[in-house]
Amino acid sequence: MRLSTTILATLLALPIMCFAADHEHLRAVMRADQADRQSTPTTEQWKDISKRDAERRKQVHAELVAGRILTSFDFYNAALVMQHGDTLEDIRLAHSFATIAATLDPQNRSARWLKAASWDRMLLRQKKPQWYGTQYVQDSTGKMVLYTVDETAVTDADRIEMAAPTLAEARKRAEAFGPAR
């Protein structure tokens, strides 16, 4: 009897999640997050951005607790903000949100890409090779390079399905960053 009640409650909640309007405040939080990353911030500017990032993560947590993250784009927006977190737990939450966003709307290419990127970022934070080739780091000269990739973990077809670049494209992007300044 309890299992059928749980299943019924879940089925009744699905239409709410599927037909809810995107959360405008969460969209604004994500846009502020992205606006902070439009230029090449200085070290001093990054300190201020980090403070704003922490406040935005608090806002995402508040929206989650209040039950206001409902649509694919809500979960995507929340994931993008959490992706810029300081801890592995922040990145794990970003990956969970991106996975939900991609599940709610499999056509949401941005959510699929963020699902791959957050997975790669979790691996990077654990000092493990990434799978999809979405993460870049500075080398010892300050040049941006593609972070180590486990070339056996997924195929280029898998990368394309996740809206990530092929390995050749990712390597080409790294070269486009140019020499260190």
Secondary structure, DSSP 8 states (H G I E B T S, - for coil): -HHHHHHHHHHHHHHHHHH----HHHHHHHHHHHHTTSS---HHHHHHHHHHHHHHHHHHHHHHHTT---SHHHHHHHHHHHTT-SSHHHHHHHHHHHHHHHHH-TT-HHHHHHHHHHHHHHHHHTT--BSSS--EEE-TTS-EEE--B-TTTS-HHHHHHTT---HHHHHHHHHHT-S--
